[in-house]
Amino acid sequence: MYVYDDYDQQIVNDRVAQFRDQTQRFLAGKISDDEFLPLRLQNGLYIQRHAPMLRIAIPYGMLASRQLRKLADVSRKFDKGYGHFSTRQNMQLHWPKLEQVPDILAELATVQMHSIQTSGNCIRNTTTDQFAGVARDELEDPRPYCELIRQWSTFHPEFAYLPRKFKIAVNANPTADRAATLVHDIGIHIVQNESGENGFKVFVGGGLGRTPVIASLVREFLPKKHLLTYLEAILRVYNRLGRRDNKHKARIKILVRAMTPEKFTELVEQEWLQLKDGPNTVTAEEFERLKTFFTEPEYQSLPQQDEHFLALQTENNFFANWVKRNVTPHKKPGYAAVTLSLKKTGIAPGDATHEQMDAMADLADNYSFGELRVSHEQNIVLADVKQSDLHSLWRDAKQHGFATPTLGLLNDMICCPGGDFCSLANAKSIPIAQQIQERFQDLDYLYDIGDLDLNISGCMNACGHHHVGNIGILGVDKKGAEFYQVSLGGASGVDASLGKILGPSFSEKEVANVIEKIIDVYIDKRTEEERFIDTYRRIGIDPFKQQVYANV
């Protein structure tokens, strides 16, 4: 993973000192609320329902064990002893005291972490596949390109005050998209042309929130060296023409839709002609330099399959189920990637206590070269585990609640913190997640249902990505009461689609029953090999609607 040089460290240290001074002046009444707002947002600090919320950057989801231990320590000292891993691979503290935030940032700086550009109208944390670098089916490791974008975009003076926040994601897998790139402002796919050269397919204008949109293809193939100049062209067009009079209409997705993808692409190409082959053209030497930060760990030479590991699966069905759901094949013989589940019933998906963070850091040190990854689905990945260690890891993970064998199933849901924390939320999310998890506790039934993405958001800002859940749940306000709107048919992969609203919303006590009726229709109508999303796309929404509203 990328390691700071002296310039990086000095920049982060200077930013801590700068924000400490700004915070002290604000608390002394020398800076107004309006003046302090952009300053705190530049440092990842929001004002939420009960307390400030600090969003900490985890570039492309990668953490060293020492960094996770620091996050645990910070949550103990300055918060309520836990943190929340978000869908964009960052971490959030929901209870810091404003006057202590500079101290938190100073602690983070000691382990090469910060909160710069995790909020505000700027280019946010670039995300990618949690299995980057170890996935068997990727064209190449996308992390060097994420690091290139991070270095280019951090403190970029031209793009510090965009019309609205801006998110970029990179995918290197031709058959899977675990970074949900098509619902980002820019989605970058590493692809191969007819000459066998790798380059980029570029999508623009995706996003969720009040106006969900699947991104439009603006360039079929972009040579690698032009990545930054093309991104710059896109952002220049957006910065000039994006709306600033209405924040609900300020995202690039609105601009692309209003002028049509074709016209937007034409303007980008015109802008790019002025930038192409200019100073931001990336040399082959620079790409090689970036790749040196993502070298392989000291893998052992192992057989493709560990016989003892295979035998243990035969002997222990619980272990075998965990391997099936939570263990992913690795490009290196004898290794695997393991997903640690953070989906305990009754706890916000993605939450981890300081004890759990310390425990995950220990697991990383003991089993995976001291490295961890945060996934889009709000779980944690150990990317380099020997097959011969998987049984020991499973036993250790169970002690801390990380070994729930439900990855990719209905209970492995994405969920925002909702009304329990967020001042923007219309309704609570965590009780809904708990209600559904308790209704669908039977593992045999979950395995029978199979792969299914269920996403929950507490408001239209869609932090829980409900629009792209196979089943999506949105909290809505009905004359001061909390209700929940259900949508079906969303997906966030290479075949991304937006869910369609089922019908009128439901009270909190009805939600689990509604989900059960939806599942009943799927079980009744599916063919042998169909996932939920396949059945929905074949039969449409009407059979589900008829079942759910039959007695209304």
N, C-alpha and C positions, 0 to 999 in steps of 0.2 A: 504494500500500500504506500501511498505518497507520504514522504517524510519532509517536514518543513526544512528549508534552509534558513540562514541567518536573516535574510530579507523578510521571509514569511513571518518569522517569529517577532521581528521588530515591528512589522505592520500590525500584527494582532495585539502586541503589548501596547503600542501607541493608541490603538482604538479603545482598549480598556481604560487607559488613563483619560482619554478624551471623554468617554461616556461617564466616567466617574465624576468629572468636573461638571458635565451637563446635568447629571442627576442631582448633584449637590446644589447647583444653582436653582434648579426647579424646586427642590424641597425648601430652599430658602426664599422662594417667591420671586426670584429674579428672572425666571423664564415662565411664560404663561403656558396654560394647557395646550393651546393651539401651536405654540412654538416648540413645545416638547414633543408633540405627537410625531412629527417626521423623524426626530432624533431617536426616540425609543423604537420606532418601527424599523429603523435602519439597523437596530441591534436586537431584533427578534422579540421585542417586548410588547405584549398586548394587554389591554385591560379587559378582564373577563367578568363573569357574574359575581364571583366571590373574592377574587384576588387577581393580581397580574398573572399572566401566563408567559413563560419564556420558552421560545422554540430554539433548540440547539441544533446546529448543522451537523449532519453526518454525511459527508460527501459520498455520493453514489452508494450509500448504505454500509460502508466499510468501517469497522471498529477494531482497534487492537484491544486486547484484554485489559491493559493498563488504562485505556480510555474509558472502558465500561466500568471499571472499578472507581474511576474518578466520578463518573455520573452517579454511581451508587453513593459515594461519599458526599457529593454535593446535595443529593436528595435527602440524606440524613441531616446534614448541617443546616440547610437553608429551606427545606421544603417539608413535606409530610411523610418522607420516607419511601416515595415511589415516583416513577416517571411513566410517561405514555409514549410508545413508539407509534409514529403516524404512518399513513399510507404512502407518504413521500419520503420515507426512510430517515426521517429526523426524529428527535426526541423532544417532548414537551414537559416542562414542570408547571403545575397548575396552582401552586400555592407559595411562590416566592414573595418576600417583602421587597417593595420597590427600593428601599434604601440599601438592601443587600445585593441587588442585582449586579452592581459593579464588582462586588467581592466574588460572586459566582463566576463572572466572566474572567476574573483574574485567576481563579482556580482552574478553569477550563484551559486557559492559555498555557498552563504548565504542562499540559499533555497534548498540545497542538489541536485544540478545539476552540470553537467560537460560535457566535450567533449572528454573524454578519450576513445580511441579505436573506435572512429566513423569513422576513416579512417586508411589507412596503411594496411600492410600485417599481420593482426592479426584477432582474433575472434571479430566480430562486435556485435552490439546490438542484443540480442535475441528477436524475435518477436512472437506474438501469436494472437489469436482471440480477436477482440475488445470487444466481449461480454463475455469474460472469467469470470467465477464466477457467471454469472447471466443467462446464456443460459439454456433453458429447456432441451436441447438435448445433453449436454456435459456429459461425463462419470464422470469427476471430474474437479475441478478448475486447469488449467494448470499453473497458475502464480507462485506457489511455486517452480515448477521445472524450470521455467524461471529464477527465482531469484537464485536458486542453480547454474545454469549454469553461470549466471552473476558473482556471487561471485567467482566461480572456475576459470573462464576465464580471469577476470580482472587482469592485471599484471602477468599472468602466464608466467614465464621466458622461458619455453621451446617453447612456441608458440607465442612469441612476434615478430618473423621474419619468418613467414611462406612463402612458395613460392608465395602465393597471398592472397588476402583478403578472409575472411571465414565467412559465414553466417549460422546461425542456427535458425530454427523456430519450434514451438511446437503447436500441434493441439490435442484437446480433444473431438472432435465431430466425431462420426462414419459416418455421412451422409453429412457433409459439411466441407470445408476447407477454412476458411476465412483468413488464414495466408499464403496461397500459398506455403505450405511446400515442395511440390514436385519440385519446382524450386529453392531450396536452397541447399547449400553444404551438410548440414545434415537436414533432415526433421524427426521430432519425432512425432509419433502418439500415444496417450494414448489409449490402447486397453485392452480388458478383455479376459483372457484365459478360457479354459473349466472348470476350477475350480472356476471361479468367481473372480479371482485375477486380479487387474489392473497392467499393466506393459507397455512396450513400443515396438512399431514396429518401426524399424529404417531404414530410406532411406538415401542413400548417392549419391552424384554426380549430383545433379540437378543444373541448372543455366541457365541464358539467355546470353546476350551479343553476341559476334561473333559466338559462337558455342552453340546454345540452346540445352539443354538436360533435359529430365525428369528423376528425380532421380531413382536409382535402389534400390530395397529392399535387404538389407544385413542381417537383422535379423527379424524373424517373431515375436518373443516375448523375451523381455529382462526384467528380474525382476527389480523392481524399484531400489533396493540397488546398482545395478551395472551400473547405468546411467553414472556416471562420469568415471569409469574405462573403459567403452566401448567407450565413446567419446574420452578418452585419447588414446586408442588403434588406433582408426581411424585417429586421428591427428598425431600420431607418424608415422604411415605408410605413410601418405601424406607428412609429414615434411621431411622424409628421401628420398622418391622416386619422389615427385613432381618436375616438371621441374623448373629450375631457370634461364635458358638461354634465355627464350623467354616468356615475360609476357602474350602474347596472348595464350600461351599453358601451363600456369602455374596453372590453377584452378584444383581443385580435380576432376571435371567432365572429364577433359582430361585424367587424370591418370586412372580413373575407366574405361573409354571407351577403352583406349589403352591396358590395361591388362585384360580386361573383368570384369564384376561385380563379376563373380564366383571366379576368381583368387584374386581379391582385397579382397573379403570377407574372403577367406582362409587366407590371410596374416593378416587381422584384428583379426580373431579368434586366430591365433597363438600368436599374440602380446598380446591379451587380457588374455590368459592363464597365462602370466607373471604378470599381474596386478590384475586379479580377486581376490577378497577377501583381497586386500591389503589396505593401509592406506586411499585410496580414496573411499572405500566402504561406502555408506551412511547409517547411522543407522536410525532406526525408530524414535529415539528421535530427530535427526536432521530434519527429514521430519516434525515432529510435530512442531518443533521450527519455521520452515519456514512458516508453515500454520498460525501461530499466527500473521503474518504480513498481512494476507488477510482475516481478520475476517469480518463477515457481519456487515453492518451499523445497526443503530437502526430502523429496519423496524417496521411499525405499523401492527397490525392485521387487515387486510382488507378483504372484500368479493372478490371472484374471479373476478367479473365484477362490475365496477361502473356504475350504471344505468344512472346517469346524463351524464357520458361520452358517453355511447351508444346513448342516446337521442340527444346529440349535433351533433353526426355524421349524424344522420338522418336529422337534420335540416340544416346542412351546408355542402354542397358537397365539397367545397374547403378544409375544415377541414378533411372530410372523406378521400379525396384523399391523404392528407398528412399522416394521420394515416396509410393508406394502404401501402404507400411506405416507410415512414421514421420511423415508430414505430414498434419495435420488441417485441414479447412476452417475459415475464420475468418468472423466476422460482418461484417468490414469488407472491401470490395472490394480486391483486389490484395494481401491479406495472408494468412498462414497461421500455424498453431501447429506447432512442430517438437518431437518427442520425441528427446532424446539418450539412447541406450541405455547402461545400466550393467550389461551382462550378458556380460562377457568370460568365455570358457571358462576354468575353473580358479580363478576369483575369485568370492568370495561375491557373489551378485546384490545390487546396491545399494551396493557398496563403491566408493569413489573415492579415489585418491591425492591428496596435496596438489598435485601438478603438474596432475592432471586438474581439481581444483577451481579452480585459478587459470585453467586453460584455458577452463573453462565460464564463468567470470566474464568473461573476455575476449570470448568468443562473445556473451554477453548484452550487453556494452557495444557491440560492433560491429554486432550484428544485431537486438537486441530491447529497446531502451530501458533496458538495464541491469537487467533483471528476469528472475528464474527461478522455476520452480515445481517442487516435489517431488511425484511421483505416487504413488498407492497401490501401483502396480506396481514401485516402487523405481527409477524412471527420473527424468530431469530434463527439464523442458519450457521451451522458449523460446516465449512465447505470442504474440509480435507481430513476425513476420518478413515482410518484403516478398517477394512471389513472385519478383521480379527478383533477390533476394539468395540464393535457396534453393540455387542451384548452387554459389556461392562458399561458403556455409555448409556444404554437404555435403562439399566438398573439405577445408575446415578441420577439420570434425568427424572425418573419416576419419583424420587425422593423430594423433588422440588416442584412437581406438578407440570413438568415440561413434556411428558411422554404420552399425552392424549393422542391416540391413533386415529385422528379424524381430519387430517389435512385434506383439503379439497372437498370436504363434505359439508352438509348443511350447517353443522355446529361450528365450523371454522369460518365464522362470519367476519366481515369487515364492519366496524361500527365506530362512529365518532363519539366523543364524550357527551354530546347532547346537552339537554337542559340542566343536568346536574352540575355543569361547570360553565358552559358557554352562554354569554349574554345574548347571542344572536339566535339561539335555538328556540323553536316553537314548542318543542316537546322533548321529553327525556328519551334517550336511546338505550341506556344500560338496562333498565327494567324490561324493555322489550326483548333485548338479546337474552336476558336471563329466562324470561318466560318461554321463549322458543327452545333454548337449550334444555330446560327442564322437561318440556313436552317431548323432545326427541333425544332422550338419554340412551335408549336401547341401541347398542352398537350394531347388532345384527340388522336392525331396521335401517340404521344409517348407511350401512354397507349395501343394503338392498336398494336404497334410494340412489346411491352412487354420487358421482361428481355433481355438485350444485353450488353455485355462488349465491349467497344471501348477504346483501349489503343494507345497512341501516344508517340513515342520516336524520339529524334532529331538526334540520331546516333546509331551505332551498339552496344554501351554499354548497351542499352536497359533499361535505368532507368525508362522509361515509361511502361516497361513490354509488349511491342507490340507483342512479340511472343505468349503470352498467352491471348491476347484479342480475343474475338469472331471475331471482326474486328480489325486488327492491322495496324497501319500506322507508317512507318519508314522514317525519313528524310535521303535523299542521295544526294551526290554531283555529278552533271553531268557537267563536264568541267566548274566548277565555278558557276553553276546555281543550285538553290535549287529545288529538285524534291522529290516525295513521293511514296514509294513502299507500296502496300496494300497486306495484307495477311488475310486469312480467316480460321476459324476453331480452333483457339486457345482456351484454357480454363485453369484455374488455380486451380480448386477445386479438389475433390477426384478423379474425372475422368480427370485429367490434360492432355492436349494435346498441341502440338505446331502447330501454324498456317502454312498454305501453301501459298506461294507467288502466287498472282493472275496472274501476268504477268508483262509487262513493266511498269515502274513508270510514274507518272503523275506530271504535273506542279501544282503549288499552286492553281491557279484559277480553276483547274479541280476537286479538291479533293471532294468538297461537292457534285458535280454532280455524281461522281463515287459512293459515299456512298449512294446517293439516288437511283441509279440504282441497287445497291446490295440489298437495302431494298425492292425495287419493286419486285425483284425475290423472296425474302423470302415471302412477302405478297401473291404473286401469288401461290407459291408452298407449303406453309405450310398446315398442317392439323390443326384441331381445337385447340388441346392442345399443339402444338409444340412451343418451344422456337426457337430462331434463330439458336442456336448451334445444336439443334435436327434436324432441317430441313437440315442444312448443312451436318451433318453426314449421313443423309439418301440419299440426292441427289448428294452429292459431289460438287466439285468446278466448273465443266464444265458449268452448266447453268448460273452461275454468270459470268464466263469468257465470255461466248457468248454474254450476255447482255451488259457488260461493254465495250467490244471491238468491238461491232457490226459495228460501223461506222468509225472505225479507219483505 
